[in-house]
Structures are given as C-alpha cells and as structure tokens.
C-alpha cells in the first residue's frame, strides 16, 4: 500500500512532470520545488480527488511545504476515522 507521501509525490509529478520524483516531506513548495500558486491549486485539487477530501480555503492558504499537505491529509483522515 502506498504511503501518503508517495501519493503526494505522484500528484506533484503529475501536475508538474519536470519536477524530480525524489520529493521529501521537508521540501518547501515554492523555494525548493519551484511550484507557483496556480500549480499549487492544481496539486491541492488532485489531493482532494485522490484522497477523497474537501479542503477548506483556510487550510489551502497555509500550505508551504510537502509536510503541510501531509499534515492536512492526516488530520482529515483522523477526523474521518480512516
């Protein structure tokens, strides 16, 4: 079974194929990976689709790293009892 990090890596590479596949949780989206705001929105839309989540605008605003995305997924899955 894939981990959340592996699935997020796949999403990032799906949205931005030029980004390397060895993304780590500590990578900052803009500074380390060069992800702009439009691409971030597409990544978060894919996270919603692939993890069956609905993200709040307030959650999306604070996303600055891969770990931030993983934290949101973990919180949402904990609430849903997954």
PDB file of N, CA, C and O in Angstrom:
ATOM      1  N   UNK A   1       0.841  -1.186   0.000  1.00  0.00           N
ATOM      2  CA  UNK A   1       0.000   0.000   0.000  1.00  0.00           C
ATOM      3  C   UNK A   1       0.883   1.246   0.000  1.00  0.00           C
ATOM      4  O   UNK A   1       1.871   1.321   0.730  1.00  0.00           O
ATOM      5  N   UNK A   2       0.518   2.206  -0.816  1.00  0.00           N
ATOM      6  CA  UNK A   2       1.287   3.437  -0.919  1.00  0.00           C
ATOM      7  C   UNK A   2       1.101   4.312   0.315  1.00  0.00           C
ATOM      8  O   UNK A   2       0.020   4.364   0.901  1.00  0.00           O
ATOM      9  N   UNK A   3       2.162   4.990   0.692  1.00  0.00           N
ATOM     10  CA  UNK A   3       2.063   5.955   1.780  1.00  0.00           C
ATOM     11  C   UNK A   3       1.510   7.263   1.229  1.00  0.00           C
ATOM     12  O   UNK A   3       1.480   7.480   0.018  1.00  0.00           O
ATOM     13  N   UNK A   4       1.074   8.126   2.137  1.00  0.00           N
ATOM     14  CA  UNK A   4       0.573   9.437   1.726  1.00  0.00           C
ATOM     15  C   UNK A   4       1.660  10.215   0.994  1.00  0.00           C
ATOM     16  O   UNK A   4       1.379  10.891   0.004  1.00  0.00           O
ATOM     17  N   UNK A   5       2.895  10.127   1.471  1.00  0.00           N
ATOM     18  CA  UNK A   5       3.994  10.839   0.814  1.00  0.00           C
ATOM     19  C   UNK A   5       4.182  10.347  -0.618  1.00  0.00           C
ATOM     20  O   UNK A   5       4.390  11.155  -1.523  1.00  0.00           O
ATOM     21  N   UNK A   6       4.114   9.055  -0.832  1.00  0.00           N
ATOM     22  CA  UNK A   6       4.258   8.515  -2.187  1.00  0.00           C
ATOM     23  C   UNK A   6       3.138   9.015  -3.096  1.00  0.00           C
ATOM     24  O   UNK A   6       3.372   9.338  -4.260  1.00  0.00           O
ATOM     25  N   UNK A   7       1.943   9.076  -2.566  1.00  0.00           N
ATOM     26  CA  UNK A   7       0.812   9.555  -3.362  1.00  0.00           C
ATOM     27  C   UNK A   7       0.939  11.041  -3.663  1.00  0.00           C
ATOM     28  O   UNK A   7       0.616  11.479  -4.767  1.00  0.00           O
ATOM     29  N   UNK A   8       1.409  11.827  -2.686  1.00  0.00           N
ATOM     30  CA  UNK A   8       1.611  13.259  -2.917  1.00  0.00           C
ATOM     31  C   UNK A   8       2.718  13.459  -3.952  1.00  0.00           C
ATOM     32  O   UNK A   8       2.604  14.332  -4.812  1.00  0.00           O
ATOM     33  N   UNK A   9       3.775  12.670  -3.883  1.00  0.00           N
ATOM     34  CA  UNK A   9       4.838  12.735  -4.907  1.00  0.00           C
ATOM     35  C   UNK A   9       4.249  12.518  -6.294  1.00  0.00           C
ATOM     36  O   UNK A   9       4.537  13.270  -7.225  1.00  0.00           O
ATOM     37  N   UNK A  10       3.431  11.495  -6.422  1.00  0.00           N
ATOM     38  CA  UNK A  10       2.808  11.191  -7.713  1.00  0.00           C
ATOM     39  C   UNK A  10       1.964  12.357  -8.206  1.00  0.00           C
ATOM     40  O   UNK A  10       1.968  12.676  -9.395  1.00  0.00           O
ATOM     41  N   UNK A  11       1.243  12.989  -7.293  1.00  0.00           N
ATOM     42  CA  UNK A  11       0.401  14.129  -7.657  1.00  0.00           C
ATOM     43  C   UNK A  11       1.261  15.282  -8.162  1.00  0.00           C
ATOM     44  O   UNK A  11       0.962  15.878  -9.196  1.00  0.00           O
ATOM     45  N   UNK A  12       2.328  15.596  -7.431  1.00  0.00           N
ATOM     46  CA  UNK A  12       3.199  16.708  -7.824  1.00  0.00           C
ATOM     47  C   UNK A  12       3.800  16.445  -9.200  1.00  0.00           C
ATOM     48  O   UNK A  12       3.821  17.338 -10.047  1.00  0.00           O
ATOM     49  N   UNK A  13       4.282  15.242  -9.427  1.00  0.00           N
ATOM     50  CA  UNK A  13       4.886  14.904 -10.720  1.00  0.00           C
ATOM     51  C   UNK A  13       3.822  14.871 -11.819  1.00  0.00           C
ATOM     52  O   UNK A  13       4.117  15.200 -12.967  1.00  0.00           O
ATOM     53  N   UNK A  14       2.605  14.485 -11.487  1.00  0.00           N
ATOM     54  CA  UNK A  14       1.501  14.506 -12.452  1.00  0.00           C
ATOM     55  C   UNK A  14       1.217  15.938 -12.896  1.00  0.00           C
ATOM     56  O   UNK A  14       1.058  16.205 -14.087  1.00  0.00           O
ATOM     57  N   UNK A  15       1.153  16.860 -11.930  1.00  0.00           N
ATOM     58  CA  UNK A  15       0.854  18.263 -12.241  1.00  0.00           C
ATOM     59  C   UNK A  15       2.049  18.934 -12.912  1.00  0.00           C
ATOM     60  O   UNK A  15       1.885  19.706 -13.857  1.00  0.00           O
ATOM     61  N   UNK A  16       3.242  18.639 -12.425  1.00  0.00           N
ATOM     62  CA  UNK A  16       4.466  19.261 -12.941  1.00  0.00           C
ATOM     63  C   UNK A  16       5.492  18.173 -13.260  1.00  0.00           C
ATOM     64  O   UNK A  16       6.363  17.890 -12.437  1.00  0.00           O
ATOM     65  N   UNK A  17       5.401  17.565 -14.436  1.00  0.00           N
ATOM     66  CA  UNK A  17       6.284  16.447 -14.783  1.00  0.00           C
ATOM     67  C   UNK A  17       7.777  16.776 -14.725  1.00  0.00           C
ATOM     68  O   UNK A  17       8.605  15.875 -14.584  1.00  0.00           O
ATOM     69  N   UNK A  18       8.122  18.048 -14.832  1.00  0.00           N
ATOM     70  CA  UNK A  18       9.539  18.417 -14.804  1.00  0.00           C
ATOM     71  C   UNK A  18      10.150  18.360 -13.406  1.00  0.00           C
ATOM     72  O   UNK A  18      11.369  18.446 -13.261  1.00  0.00           O
ATOM     73  N   UNK A  19       9.320  18.215 -12.385  1.00  0.00           N
ATOM     74  CA  UNK A  19       9.827  18.140 -11.011  1.00  0.00           C
ATOM     75  C   UNK A  19      10.312  16.725 -10.736  1.00  0.00           C
ATOM     76  O   UNK A  19       9.693  15.744 -11.149  1.00  0.00           O
ATOM     77  N   UNK A  20      11.409  16.645 -10.044  1.00  0.00           N
ATOM     78  CA  UNK A  20      12.007  15.341  -9.730  1.00  0.00           C
ATOM     79  C   UNK A  20      11.063  14.504  -8.866  1.00  0.00           C
ATOM     80  O   UNK A  20      10.212  15.044  -8.158  1.00  0.00           O
ATOM     81  N   UNK A  21      11.219  13.214  -8.932  1.00  0.00           N
ATOM     82  CA  UNK A  21      10.338  12.307  -8.203  1.00  0.00           C
ATOM     83  C   UNK A  21      10.822  12.019  -6.787  1.00  0.00           C
ATOM     84  O   UNK A  21      10.122  11.350  -6.028  1.00  0.00           O
ATOM     85  N   UNK A  22      12.002  12.507  -6.414  1.00  0.00           N
ATOM     86  CA  UNK A  22      12.528  12.225  -5.074  1.00  0.00           C
ATOM     87  C   UNK A  22      12.160  13.325  -4.073  1.00  0.00           C
ATOM     88  O   UNK A  22      12.989  13.761  -3.274  1.00  0.00           O
ATOM     89  N   UNK A  23      10.929  13.751  -4.136  1.00  0.00           N
ATOM     90  CA  UNK A  23      10.407  14.796  -3.253  1.00  0.00           C
ATOM     91  C   UNK A  23      10.368  14.261  -1.826  1.00  0.00           C
ATOM     92  O   UNK A  23       9.986  13.115  -1.590  1.00  0.00           O
ATOM     93  N   UNK A  24      10.768  15.107  -0.878  1.00  0.00           N
ATOM     94  CA  UNK A  24      10.723  14.725   0.535  1.00  0.00           C
ATOM     95  C   UNK A  24       9.677  15.554   1.262  1.00  0.00           C
ATOM     96  O   UNK A  24       9.236  16.589   0.762  1.00  0.00           O
ATOM     97  N   UNK A  25       9.287  15.102   2.432  1.00  0.00           N
ATOM     98  CA  UNK A  25       8.298  15.825   3.228  1.00  0.00           C
ATOM     99  C   UNK A  25       8.789  17.217   3.595  1.00  0.00           C
ATOM    100  O   UNK A  25       7.986  18.138   3.741  1.00  0.00           O
ATOM    101  N   UNK A  26      10.090  17.381   3.742  1.00  0.00           N
ATOM    102  CA  UNK A  26      10.645  18.671   4.136  1.00  0.00           C
ATOM    103  C   UNK A  26      10.779  19.681   3.017  1.00  0.00           C
ATOM    104  O   UNK A  26      11.120  20.836   3.269  1.00  0.00           O
ATOM    105  N   UNK A  27      10.519  19.272   1.783  1.00  0.00           N
ATOM    106  CA  UNK A  27      10.644  20.205   0.661  1.00  0.00           C
ATOM    107  C   UNK A  27       9.615  21.322   0.759  1.00  0.00           C
ATOM    108  O   UNK A  27       8.430  21.083   0.991  1.00  0.00           O
ATOM    109  N   UNK A  28      10.097  22.549   0.577  1.00  0.00           N
ATOM    110  CA  UNK A  28       9.208  23.710   0.511  1.00  0.00           C
ATOM    111  C   UNK A  28       8.722  23.833  -0.928  1.00  0.00           C
ATOM    112  O   UNK A  28       9.502  23.710  -1.873  1.00  0.00           O
ATOM    113  N   UNK A  29       7.445  24.073  -1.077  1.00  0.00           N
ATOM    114  CA  UNK A  29       6.836  24.029  -2.402  1.00  0.00           C
ATOM    115  C   UNK A  29       7.403  25.080  -3.343  1.00  0.00           C
ATOM    116  O   UNK A  29       7.806  24.758  -4.461  1.00  0.00           O
ATOM    117  N   UNK A  30       7.440  26.314  -2.909  1.00  0.00           N
ATOM    118  CA  UNK A  30       7.920  27.381  -3.781  1.00  0.00           C
ATOM    119  C   UNK A  30       9.444  27.423  -3.842  1.00  0.00           C
ATOM    120  O   UNK A  30      10.029  27.421  -4.925  1.00  0.00           O
ATOM    121  N   UNK A  31      10.078  27.460  -2.683  1.00  0.00           N
ATOM    122  CA  UNK A  31      11.524  27.655  -2.629  1.00  0.00           C
ATOM    123  C   UNK A  31      12.320  26.461  -3.153  1.00  0.00           C
ATOM    124  O   UNK A  31      13.280  26.644  -3.901  1.00  0.00           O
ATOM    125  N   UNK A  32      11.937  25.250  -2.773  1.00  0.00           N
ATOM    126  CA  UNK A  32      12.702  24.059  -3.153  1.00  0.00           C
ATOM    127  C   UNK A  32      12.238  23.439  -4.469  1.00  0.00           C
ATOM    128  O   UNK A  32      13.050  22.958  -5.259  1.00  0.00           O
ATOM    129  N   UNK A  33      10.927  23.457  -4.693  1.00  0.00           N
ATOM    130  CA  UNK A  33      10.379  22.768  -5.859  1.00  0.00           C
ATOM    131  C   UNK A  33       9.968  23.710  -6.984  1.00  0.00           C
ATOM    132  O   UNK A  33       9.693  23.263  -8.097  1.00  0.00           O
ATOM    133  N   UNK A  34       9.925  25.014  -6.703  1.00  0.00           N
ATOM    134  CA  UNK A  34       9.574  25.985  -7.731  1.00  0.00           C
ATOM    135  C   UNK A  34       8.110  25.971  -8.124  1.00  0.00           C
ATOM    136  O   UNK A  34       7.764  26.349  -9.244  1.00  0.00           O
ATOM    137  N   UNK A  35       7.253  25.542  -7.224  1.00  0.00           N
ATOM    138  CA  UNK A  35       5.823  25.454  -7.511  1.00  0.00           C
ATOM    139  C   UNK A  35       5.186  26.830  -7.319  1.00  0.00           C
ATOM    140  O   UNK A  35       5.318  27.443  -6.259  1.00  0.00           O
ATOM    141  N   UNK A  36       4.490  27.309  -8.358  1.00  0.00           N
ATOM    142  CA  UNK A  36       3.816  28.602  -8.257  1.00  0.00           C
ATOM    143  C   UNK A  36       2.395  28.408  -7.724  1.00  0.00           C
ATOM    144  O   UNK A  36       1.941  27.280  -7.535  1.00  0.00           O
ATOM    145  N   UNK A  37       1.706  29.514  -7.487  1.00  0.00           N
ATOM    146  CA  UNK A  37       0.389  29.447  -6.843  1.00  0.00           C
ATOM    147  C   UNK A  37      -0.640  28.709  -7.696  1.00  0.00           C
ATOM    148  O   UNK A  37      -1.477  27.987  -7.154  1.00  0.00           O
ATOM    149  N   UNK A  38      -0.596  28.871  -8.991  1.00  0.00           N
ATOM    150  CA  UNK A  38      -1.548  28.182  -9.862  1.00  0.00           C
ATOM    151  C   UNK A  38      -1.323  26.668  -9.835  1.00  0.00           C
ATOM    152  O   UNK A  38      -2.277  25.892  -9.776  1.00  0.00           O
ATOM    153  N   UNK A  39      -0.066  26.263  -9.879  1.00  0.00           N
ATOM    154  CA  UNK A  39       0.250  24.834  -9.803  1.00  0.00           C
ATOM    155  C   UNK A  39      -0.114  24.263  -8.439  1.00  0.00           C
ATOM    156  O   UNK A  39      -0.553  23.117  -8.338  1.00  0.00           O
ATOM    157  N   UNK A  40       0.067  25.058  -7.395  1.00  0.00           N
ATOM    158  CA  UNK A  40      -0.308  24.605  -6.051  1.00  0.00           C
ATOM    159  C   UNK A  40      -1.803  24.328  -5.978  1.00  0.00           C
ATOM    160  O   UNK A  40      -2.223  23.334  -5.386  1.00  0.00           O
ATOM    161  N   UNK A  41      -2.604  25.196  -6.572  1.00  0.00           N
ATOM    162  CA  UNK A  41      -4.053  24.974  -6.579  1.00  0.00           C
ATOM    163  C   UNK A  41      -4.371  23.657  -7.282  1.00  0.00           C
ATOM    164  O   UNK A  41      -5.198  22.885  -6.797  1.00  0.00           O
ATOM    165  N   UNK A  42      -3.729  23.393  -8.409  1.00  0.00           N
ATOM    166  CA  UNK A  42      -3.963  22.137  -9.130  1.00  0.00           C
ATOM    167  C   UNK A  42      -3.527  20.933  -8.299  1.00  0.00           C
ATOM    168  O   UNK A  42      -4.200  19.902  -8.297  1.00  0.00           O
ATOM    169  N   UNK A  43      -2.408  21.060  -7.597  1.00  0.00           N
ATOM    170  CA  UNK A  43      -1.945  19.976  -6.720  1.00  0.00           C
ATOM    171  C   UNK A  43      -2.973  19.712  -5.630  1.00  0.00           C
ATOM    172  O   UNK A  43      -3.302  18.559  -5.350  1.00  0.00           O
ATOM    173  N   UNK A  44      -3.480  20.767  -5.016  1.00  0.00           N
ATOM    174  CA  UNK A  44      -4.460  20.597  -3.937  1.00  0.00           C
ATOM    175  C   UNK A  44      -5.776  20.031  -4.454  1.00  0.00           C
ATOM    176  O   UNK A  44      -6.432  19.261  -3.752  1.00  0.00           O
ATOM    177  N   UNK A  45      -6.171  20.399  -5.666  1.00  0.00           N
ATOM    178  CA  UNK A  45      -7.370  19.809  -6.276  1.00  0.00           C
ATOM    179  C   UNK A  45      -7.157  18.306  -6.474  1.00  0.00           C
ATOM    180  O   UNK A  45      -8.060  17.511  -6.212  1.00  0.00           O
ATOM    181  N   UNK A  46      -5.976  17.919  -6.934  1.00  0.00           N
ATOM    182  CA  UNK A  46      -5.667  16.498  -7.109  1.00  0.00           C
ATOM    183  C   UNK A  46      -5.625  15.762  -5.767  1.00  0.00           C
ATOM    184  O   UNK A  46      -6.048  14.610  -5.675  1.00  0.00           O
ATOM    185  N   UNK A  47      -5.113  16.431  -4.726  1.00  0.00           N
ATOM    186  CA  UNK A  47      -5.120  15.839  -3.378  1.00  0.00           C
ATOM    187  C   UNK A  47      -6.560  15.569  -2.957  1.00  0.00           C
ATOM    188  O   UNK A  47      -6.867  14.496  -2.437  1.00  0.00           O
ATOM    189  N   UNK A  48      -7.445  16.544  -3.181  1.00  0.00           N
ATOM    190  CA  UNK A  48      -8.856  16.348  -2.834  1.00  0.00           C
ATOM    191  C   UNK A  48      -9.432  15.142  -3.572  1.00  0.00           C
ATOM    192  O   UNK A  48     -10.113  14.311  -2.971  1.00  0.00           O
ATOM    193  N   UNK A  49      -9.163  15.047  -4.855  1.00  0.00           N
ATOM    194  CA  UNK A  49      -9.714  13.953  -5.664  1.00  0.00           C
ATOM    195  C   UNK A  49      -9.152  12.595  -5.255  1.00  0.00           C
ATOM    196  O   UNK A  49      -9.905  11.636  -5.083  1.00  0.00           O
ATOM    197  N   UNK A  50      -7.851  12.513  -5.100  1.00  0.00           N
ATOM    198  CA  UNK A  50      -7.215  11.213  -4.872  1.00  0.00           C
ATOM    199  C   UNK A  50      -7.321  10.718  -3.435  1.00  0.00           C
ATOM    200  O   UNK A  50      -7.232   9.519  -3.173  1.00  0.00           O
ATOM    201  N   UNK A  51      -7.514  11.661  -2.499  1.00  0.00           N
ATOM    202  CA  UNK A  51      -7.671  11.266  -1.096  1.00  0.00           C
ATOM    203  C   UNK A  51      -9.132  11.375  -0.652  1.00  0.00           C
ATOM    204  O   UNK A  51      -9.446  11.123   0.511  1.00  0.00           O
ATOM    205  N   UNK A  52     -10.022  11.747  -1.570  1.00  0.00           N
ATOM    206  CA  UNK A  52     -11.451  11.890  -1.275  1.00  0.00           C
ATOM    207  C   UNK A  52     -11.676  12.852  -0.111  1.00  0.00           C
ATOM    208  O   UNK A  52     -12.370  12.531   0.855  1.00  0.00           O
ATOM    209  N   UNK A  53     -11.074  14.042  -0.222  1.00  0.00           N
ATOM    210  CA  UNK A  53     -11.167  15.070   0.814  1.00  0.00           C
ATOM    211  C   UNK A  53     -11.749  16.341   0.224  1.00  0.00           C
ATOM    212  O   UNK A  53     -11.738  16.549  -0.989  1.00  0.00           O
ATOM    213  N   UNK A  54     -12.258  17.186   1.109  1.00  0.00           N
ATOM    214  CA  UNK A  54     -12.620  18.544   0.743  1.00  0.00           C
ATOM    215  C   UNK A  54     -11.823  19.460   1.648  1.00  0.00           C
ATOM    216  O   UNK A  54     -11.991  19.444   2.867  1.00  0.00           O
ATOM    217  N   UNK A  55     -10.954  20.260   1.045  1.00  0.00           N
ATOM    218  CA  UNK A  55     -10.095  21.145   1.824  1.00  0.00           C
ATOM    219  C   UNK A  55     -10.759  22.498   2.011  1.00  0.00           C
ATOM    220  O   UNK A  55     -11.416  23.013   1.107  1.00  0.00           O
ATOM    221  N   UNK A  56     -10.578  23.066   3.193  1.00  0.00           N
ATOM    222  CA  UNK A  56     -11.062  24.412   3.473  1.00  0.00           C
ATOM    223  C   UNK A  56     -10.097  25.425   2.885  1.00  0.00           C
ATOM    224  O   UNK A  56      -8.900  25.163   2.772  1.00  0.00           O
ATOM    225  N   UNK A  57     -10.626  26.587   2.510  1.00  0.00           N
ATOM    226  CA  UNK A  57      -9.762  27.652   1.998  1.00  0.00           C
ATOM    227  C   UNK A  57      -8.676  28.008   2.997  1.00  0.00           C
ATOM    228  O   UNK A  57      -7.540  28.284   2.608  1.00  0.00           O
ATOM    229  N   UNK A  58      -9.014  28.007   4.282  1.00  0.00           N
ATOM    230  CA  UNK A  58      -8.027  28.369   5.308  1.00  0.00           C
ATOM    231  C   UNK A  58      -6.870  27.375   5.340  1.00  0.00           C
ATOM    232  O   UNK A  58      -5.735  27.756   5.625  1.00  0.00           O
ATOM    233  N   UNK A  59      -7.148  26.114   5.053  1.00  0.00           N
ATOM    234  CA  UNK A  59      -6.088  25.106   5.003  1.00  0.00           C
ATOM    235  C   UNK A  59      -5.182  25.337   3.796  1.00  0.00           C
ATOM    236  O   UNK A  59      -3.962  25.202   3.885  1.00  0.00           O
ATOM    237  N   UNK A  60      -5.785  25.681   2.689  1.00  0.00           N
ATOM    238  CA  UNK A  60      -5.025  25.866   1.457  1.00  0.00           C
ATOM    239  C   UNK A  60      -4.081  27.062   1.539  1.00  0.00           C
ATOM    240  O   UNK A  60      -2.982  27.028   0.987  1.00  0.00           O
ATOM    241  N   UNK A  61      -4.502  28.099   2.214  1.00  0.00           N
ATOM    242  CA  UNK A  61      -3.699  29.322   2.313  1.00  0.00           C
ATOM    243  C   UNK A  61      -2.383  29.064   3.021  1.00  0.00           C
ATOM    244  O   UNK A  61      -1.363  29.652   2.662  1.00  0.00           O
ATOM    245  N   UNK A  62      -2.387  28.203   4.010  1.00  0.00           N
ATOM    246  CA  UNK A  62      -1.208  27.981   4.844  1.00  0.00           C
ATOM    247  C   UNK A  62      -0.248  26.923   4.307  1.00  0.00           C
ATOM    248  O   UNK A  62       0.763  26.643   4.951  1.00  0.00           O
ATOM    249  N   UNK A  63      -0.527  26.335   3.165  1.00  0.00           N
ATOM    250  CA  UNK A  63       0.328  25.276   2.632  1.00  0.00           C
ATOM    251  C   UNK A  63       1.604  25.877   2.047  1.00  0.00           C
ATOM    252  O   UNK A  63       1.562  26.662   1.100  1.00  0.00           O
ATOM    253  N   UNK A  64       2.742  25.491   2.635  1.00  0.00           N
ATOM    254  CA  UNK A  64       4.035  25.988   2.154  1.00  0.00           C
ATOM    255  C   UNK A  64       5.024  24.860   1.882  1.00  0.00           C
ATOM    256  O   UNK A  64       6.064  25.082   1.263  1.00  0.00           O
ATOM    257  N   UNK A  65       4.706  23.647   2.344  1.00  0.00           N
ATOM    258  CA  UNK A  65       5.643  22.532   2.170  1.00  0.00           C
ATOM    259  C   UNK A  65       4.873  21.238   1.909  1.00  0.00           C
ATOM    260  O   UNK A  65       3.657  21.165   2.087  1.00  0.00           O
ATOM    261  N   UNK A  66       5.605  20.244   1.490  1.00  0.00           N
ATOM    262  CA  UNK A  66       5.008  18.920   1.304  1.00  0.00           C
ATOM    263  C   UNK A  66       4.464  18.424   2.641  1.00  0.00           C
ATOM    264  O   UNK A  66       3.396  17.812   2.688  1.00  0.00           O
ATOM    265  N   UNK A  67       5.187  18.683   3.719  1.00  0.00           N
ATOM    266  CA  UNK A  67       4.734  18.255   5.045  1.00  0.00           C
ATOM    267  C   UNK A  67       3.400  18.893   5.407  1.00  0.00           C
ATOM    268  O   UNK A  67       2.564  18.250   6.042  1.00  0.00           O
ATOM    269  N   UNK A  68       3.185  20.147   5.014  1.00  0.00           N
ATOM    270  CA  UNK A  68       1.897  20.800   5.271  1.00  0.00           C
ATOM    271  C   UNK A  68       0.763  20.029   4.600  1.00  0.00           C
ATOM    272  O   UNK A  68      -0.300  19.848   5.194  1.00  0.00           O
ATOM    273  N   UNK A  69       0.981  19.578   3.380  1.00  0.00           N
ATOM    274  CA  UNK A  69      -0.034  18.785   2.677  1.00  0.00           C
ATOM    275  C   UNK A  69      -0.270  17.469   3.411  1.00  0.00           C
ATOM    276  O   UNK A  69      -1.414  17.054   3.596  1.00  0.00           O
ATOM    277  N   UNK A  70       0.802  16.818   3.823  1.00  0.00           N
ATOM    278  CA  UNK A  70       0.677  15.553   4.556  1.00  0.00           C
ATOM    279  C   UNK A  70      -0.055  15.743   5.877  1.00  0.00           C
ATOM    280  O   UNK A  70      -0.851  14.892   6.274  1.00  0.00           O
ATOM    281  N   UNK A  71       0.207  16.854   6.561  1.00  0.00           N
ATOM    282  CA  UNK A  71      -0.477  17.137   7.832  1.00  0.00           C
ATOM    283  C   UNK A  71      -1.975  17.303   7.625  1.00  0.00           C
ATOM    284  O   UNK A  71      -2.772  16.807   8.421  1.00  0.00           O
ATOM    285  N   UNK A  72      -2.361  17.995   6.563  1.00  0.00           N
ATOM    286  CA  UNK A  72      -3.785  18.172   6.263  1.00  0.00           C
ATOM    287  C   UNK A  72      -4.432  16.815   5.996  1.00  0.00           C
ATOM    288  O   UNK A  72      -5.509  16.521   6.516  1.00  0.00           O
ATOM    289  N   UNK A  73      -3.776  15.997   5.191  1.00  0.00           N
ATOM    290  CA  UNK A  73      -4.310  14.665   4.883  1.00  0.00           C
ATOM    291  C   UNK A  73      -4.474  13.856   6.163  1.00  0.00           C
ATOM    292  O   UNK A  73      -5.507  13.220   6.375  1.00  0.00           O
ATOM    293  N   UNK A  74      -3.457  13.881   7.011  1.00  0.00           N
ATOM    294  CA  UNK A  74      -3.505  13.119   8.261  1.00  0.00           C
ATOM    295  C   UNK A  74      -4.639  13.609   9.162  1.00  0.00           C
ATOM    296  O   UNK A  74      -5.371  12.800   9.733  1.00  0.00           O
ATOM    297  N   UNK A  75      -4.786  14.922   9.291  1.00  0.00           N
ATOM    298  CA  UNK A  75      -5.875  15.470  10.124  1.00  0.00           C
ATOM    299  C   UNK A  75      -7.232  15.058   9.579  1.00  0.00           C
ATOM    300  O   UNK A  75      -8.109  14.633  10.331  1.00  0.00           O
ATOM    301  N   UNK A  76      -7.399  15.186   8.276  1.00  0.00           N
ATOM    302  CA  UNK A  76      -8.682  14.854   7.664  1.00  0.00           C
ATOM    303  C   UNK A  76      -9.001  13.366   7.790  1.00  0.00           C
ATOM    304  O   UNK A  76     -10.145  12.995   8.051  1.00  0.00           O
ATOM    305  N   UNK A  77      -8.003  12.526   7.609  1.00  0.00           N
ATOM    306  CA  UNK A  77      -8.239  11.086   7.732  1.00  0.00           C
ATOM    307  C   UNK A  77      -8.533  10.700   9.174  1.00  0.00           C
ATOM    308  O   UNK A  77      -9.320   9.786   9.418  1.00  0.00           O
ATOM    309  N   UNK A  78      -7.912  11.383  10.133  1.00  0.00           N
ATOM    310  CA  UNK A  78      -8.177  11.109  11.548  1.00  0.00           C
ATOM    311  C   UNK A  78      -9.618  11.465  11.897  1.00  0.00           C
ATOM    312  O   UNK A  78     -10.289  10.730  12.623  1.00  0.00           O
ATOM    313  N   UNK A  79     -10.086  12.586  11.380  1.00  0.00           N
ATOM    314  CA  UNK A  79     -11.464  13.018  11.639  1.00  0.00           C
ATOM    315  C   UNK A  79     -12.451  12.041  11.004  1.00  0.00           C
ATOM    316  O   UNK A  79     -13.496  11.734  11.578  1.00  0.00           O
ATOM    317  N   UNK A  80     -12.105  11.563   9.818  1.00  0.00           N
ATOM    318  CA  UNK A  80     -12.986  10.637   9.099  1.00  0.00           C
ATOM    319  C   UNK A  80     -12.888   9.210   9.623  1.00  0.00           C
ATOM    320  O   UNK A  80     -13.699   8.355   9.269  1.00  0.00           O
ATOM    321  N   UNK A  81     -11.890   8.956  10.470  1.00  0.00           N
ATOM    322  CA  UNK A  81     -11.720   7.620  11.014  1.00  0.00           C
ATOM    323  C   UNK A  81     -11.109   6.636  10.043  1.00  0.00           C
ATOM    324  O   UNK A  81     -11.339   5.431  10.145  1.00  0.00           O
ATOM    325  N   UNK A  82     -10.330   7.142   9.103  1.00  0.00           N
ATOM    326  CA  UNK A  82      -9.693   6.281   8.091  1.00  0.00           C
ATOM    327  C   UNK A  82      -8.445   5.669   8.657  1.00  0.00           C
ATOM    328  O   UNK A  82      -7.762   4.912   7.968  1.00  0.00           O
TER     329      UNK A  82
END
